[in-house]
Amino acid sequence: MKLGQLVMGPAGCGKSTYCLEIYKNLISIKNSVTIINLDPSIENLEYPDSIDIRDLVKIEDVMEEFSLGPNGGLIFCMEYFMDNLAWFDFQINLKNKNNLIFDLPGQIELYTHNSLIRDFSNYLKKTTEINLYSIFLMDCQFIGDLGKFFGGTITALCCMLSIEIPHYNVLTKIDLINHIPYSVLEKFLFPCNELFSKELYEIMDRKYRQLTKSLVKLLMDFSMVQFIPLDLTRPEQLNNFLDLLKMHTE
């Protein structure tokens, strides 16, 4: 059975670093892993032994030819990719690897305003034997700004509900906050009503308070978002995380 990770998260959250570290970990065990870059806007990064959407369509050419901005160009590239899945099938069959890591774009529009990523996920489930799950990465430094952390948590919930496959939320770059006691970090790993309601109410502009209260209630009603802390500089943490994924996909 092939395993596939759909790696998501906002820009700067460490998706590329995560994909490379997972690749190095798996390649050291068995030569059966490849990275699929589905972000056409990524710059100056060449994954080893990868499948790259930029070999199919280049966002710079799209933006120039159709006078589109970065977001419009990205959506066009993803739509073009979905219209040319035969190219993707050929590349996957050519690699014939058992572990697939999909590096997805960070733009939230792909998960809230259209169904491109969900359609791709459904395509993989229907046409391949890939055991698929999604990973949402969020920079741990968001905990220093409760508004950012709340927005990231809502985004994580949107991605989880949009794709409808087994899902994991991860706080990255934990090595940057090693000085913070675990008792402080823990309340962000399991977000609850008490964490958001009072503090957000105090920092939000009065006209947004009712909207914020409704969003907190939505988040608590689902009660599905938890975060796993991950320090990629510590190999044992990465191994434990991979063991967790393997256990839940067997």
N, C-alpha and C positions, 0 to 999 in steps of 0.2 A: 504494500500500500504506500503510495506517495503521500508526502506531507507538504502542505503549502501554507505559508504565512502571508497574509495581506497586511503589510506594515503601513500604518497611517499615523498622522499627527501633524500639528502646525509646523510652519517653517522654523528651523532652528532648534527643534526638539531633540535632534540627534538620530534621525532615521537612518541616514547614510552610515554613521558610525555603528549603529546597532546592526545593520545589515552586514557590514564588513566583519564585525566581531563574531556574529553568528556563523558567517561563512568560514572564518578561520577556525572556529571551534569544531564545526562539522567536518571540514576538510582534513583536519588532523586525525579524525576518527576513521573516516571513510571518504573516498573520493566520489561522492555522490550528491553534490549540491551545486545549484546555480542560482544567481540573482537575476531577477527580471526587473529592469528599470522601466517603470511606466510613467515617469515624470519627465516630460519633454523639455521642461525649463531648467533642469539641473545643469550646472556648469562645471567644467573642469574636474569631472569625476569619472573615472573609468573603473568599473567593477571588474574583477577577474572572472573570466569564463562566464560572461553575462549575455543576456538577451536585452537589447536596448531599443526602446520605442523610437529613439532618435535615428535609428537606421531605417525606419519606415517613414517617419514624418518629422520635420524640423520646425519647431515653433517660430523660429526667426523667419523662415520662408512664408509660413502661414500669416504671420502678422504683417509682413511686407506686402504680400499679394492681395490680402483681403482687408487691409487697413484696420486690423483688430488690435486691441490692447492685450496685455499679458493674460488676463483672465479669459477673454474671448478666444484668444489663440489657444489656450490650454483646452478649453471645452471643445473647440474644433478638432484638435489633435486627438482627444479621447474618442470623439465621435468617429473620426477617420479610422482609428485603431479598431473600434467595434465593428466598423464596416469591412475590415480586412483581417478578420480573425483567422483566415486561412494561413496568412503569413505567420501569425503567432503559433498555430498548430504545427506548422512545418519546423519552426525554430525549436519548439518543445520536444518534438520527436527526434530532432537532430541531436539535442543534448542528451535526452534519455536519462535524466537524473531523478533520484528519489526524493530529494529535499529541494523545494522551490521557495525562494524568498522574493516576494513581490514588493518593490519599493514604490508606493503610490504617491501621487501629488498631495500637497497639504491643503489645497483650497477647499474650504468647507462647502462650496457650491456643489461639488461633486457628490456630496452625501445628503444634501438637504433640498436642492433646487432641481435636481434631475436624478435619473436612475442609472447612470452609466456604470458606476462601480457595482451596484447591486446586480445589474444585468450581466456584468462580467463574472461576478461571483456565481450567479445562477448558471451561466454558460459552463463554467468549470465543473460545477456539481453535476450537470446533466451529461457532459460529453467526456469527462475524464474520471479516473479513479483516484483523484487527489482528495485526501482528507484535509479539508480546508478550515482554517481558523484565522481570526483577525487580531492584530495587536495595535492598540492605540497608545502612542507615546506622548508624554507631556513632560516638559522641562520642570524639574523639581523646584526651580527658583520661582515658579509661579506661586508657591506658598507664601512668598514674601509680599504678595499683593492679592488680597482676598478676592477682589473683583476679577482679576485675571484667572485665578484658580477656579472661581465659580463659572466663568465663561468656558474655560477648558473642560470642566466637568460636564457642563451642558453639551458641549461638542462631542465629548466621549459618548454620552448617552445617545445623541443623534446618530453617530456612526454605528453604534451597537444595534440600534433599532432598524437602521436603514439596510444593513447588509444581511442580518438574520442568520448568522452562523456563530459557532462558539467564539467568544470574545474575551480578550484580556486587556486591562488598562495598566500601563506601566509608568511609574515616575522615573525619569532618566537623570543622569548626572548627579547621582546621590553623593558621589565623592566630593562635590562642591559644598555640601552642607553637613559634613561629618561632625562639625562642631555643635550641631543642634541635637539636643537630647531626644531619644526615641519617643519619650512620652509626649513631646511636642509634635513630632512628625506623625505619630500614630493617628491623631485626630483627623489628619488630612488623608490618610490611607482609607479611612472609613467615613466619608463625609456624611454628616447628619444635620438635622434641622437646627440643632443648637449651635453648630459651627457657623452656619450662614445667617440665620435670621437676625440676631441682634447686631452683629458686627456689620453686615451689609446694610442694615437699616440705618446705621449711624453714618456710614460713608457715602451713601447714595443721595443724589439730589432728590428733593421732596417729590418732584413730579414723576420719578421713576420708581418710587417705593412700592406702589401697588403692583406694578409689573414685576419687580424683583420678588415680591412676596409670592406672586402667582408662579414664577419660575421655580422658586425654592419648593413650593408645594408640589409642582410637577416632578421635580427631581426626587423628592421624598416619597411620592406616591409610587414611583417605579422602584425605588430603593434597590437599584441594580448596580450602581457604580462603586467599585472599590479599586484601589490602586496597589500594585506590587512595586516596592522600591527595588531599583536595579542599578548597581554600581559596576559598570563595564570594566573598570580597572581591577576588579577582583574576580579572577577566573572561577572561583568556587561559587560565587553568586550566579554567574552566567550558567554554570553547569546545573545548579539547583533549579534555575528557571527553565532550562531545557528539559530537565527531568519532569518538572511539573507539566509542561506542554505534552510531553510524551505520554505521561500517565493519563492525561485527560483525553487523549486521542486514540488510545488503545481500545 
